[in-house]
Amino acid sequence: MKHQFIVLSLLFLIYATPTSAQPAASPAPPPSLPTPSPVSPPPDSPPPPAPPPVAQASILKILVKSGGFTVLVKLLRSTHVADQVDSQLADLNDGITFFAPVDAAFSALKAGTLNSLSDEQQVQLLQFHVVPTYLSMSQFQTVSNPLMTKAGGTGGKEFPLNVTSVGDRVSVFTGVNRASVTKTLYTDGKLAVYQVDKVLLPLSIFSAGSDFAQAPAPPRKKPVELAVSGSSEVGKVKTGDVVRLVIGIGVAGVVASLGL
Ligand SMILES: *[C@@H]1O[C@H](CO)[C@@H](O)[C@H](O)[C@H]1NC(C)=O
């Protein structure tokens, strides 16, 4: 047994020794290591699993990451418009341009504005911020007005936006109010998310000249008018009640925000 081993070892040495005078320290590469060939599996094996899809942008993730869009994120969730935007992004080749009003824009709305809207109008209000085409900042200079938004359905005619661009300042006019693009939050050639300083108020919901479009009273000023226009339920309310109510709404808002 031992003898056979020695013979085999000698034979191995003879065959393994290089014929040239190369030093033994540089051995030839192993002769026949089979190289893996993943592209040609045996014919009977199931097809390899599809590669994981390229991570698609999510409007909520972008806004949450950017910060300062608590109200918008909450509304996009409650109306399911966030899901619509994400699936439109996956389906539409033209991409999407999204105007994202900051929290201050929502708090600048007259108190009760959002609550005065029906569920359908809330959806329309959010879809009004969605243009079903990708627009880079430079494309705003050449785009032809009016821009159709998702709120207008397939025709898009009822909820148009006008964009004007002077230098690198872009503003959006709804017929009710005017917002400025204050920051590019995200752009990838398919989705563009721009921060705007106002909630875009569609003319079809908020008539031109309505006080919804007005800037809010300064915080210290005593609120004069509580009821939405057209409502006669709330008549005269004592200032103390109003202050307590406003504080209550504020606290409720903070609680609701924390509960997100
Ligand atoms: C938007 O622009 C179009 C074309 O210039 C114009 O006809 C329309 O009146 C504008 N709409 C608003 C709300 O300014």
The ligand as an SDF file (V2000), in Angstrom:
LIG
                    3D

 14 14  0  0  0  0  0  0  0  0999 V2000
  -53.6190   79.6960  -19.9900 C   0  0  0  0  0  0  0  0  0  0  0  0
  -52.9970   79.9320  -21.2140 O   0  0  0  0  0  0  0  0  0  0  0  0
  -53.8620   79.8770  -22.3210 C   0  0  0  0  0  0  0  0  0  0  0  0
  -53.0240   80.0290  -23.5520 C   0  0  0  0  0  0  0  0  0  0  0  0
  -52.1240   81.0850  -23.4270 O   0  0  0  0  0  0  0  0  0  0  0  0
  -54.9330   80.9490  -22.1980 C   0  0  0  0  0  0  0  0  0  0  0  0
  -55.8150   80.8650  -23.2710 O   0  0  0  0  0  0  0  0  0  0  0  0
  -55.6840   80.7250  -20.9030 C   0  0  0  0  0  0  0  0  0  0  0  0
  -56.6030   81.7530  -20.6870 O   0  0  0  0  0  0  0  0  0  0  0  0
  -54.7230   80.6870  -19.7430 C   0  0  0  0  0  0  0  0  0  0  0  0
  -55.4550   80.3060  -18.5520 N   0  0  0  0  0  0  0  0  0  0  0  0
  -55.2940   80.9410  -17.4210 C   0  0  0  0  0  0  0  0  0  0  0  0
  -56.0910   80.4370  -16.2800 C   0  0  0  0  0  0  0  0  0  0  0  0
  -54.5340   81.8910  -17.3130 O   0  0  0  0  0  0  0  0  0  0  0  0
  1  2  1  0
  1 10  1  0
  2  3  1  0
  3  4  1  0
  3  6  1  0
  4  5  1  0
  6  7  1  0
  6  8  1  0
  8  9  1  0
  8 10  1  0
 10 11  1  0
 11 12  1  0
 12 13  1  0
 12 14  2  0
M  END
$$$$
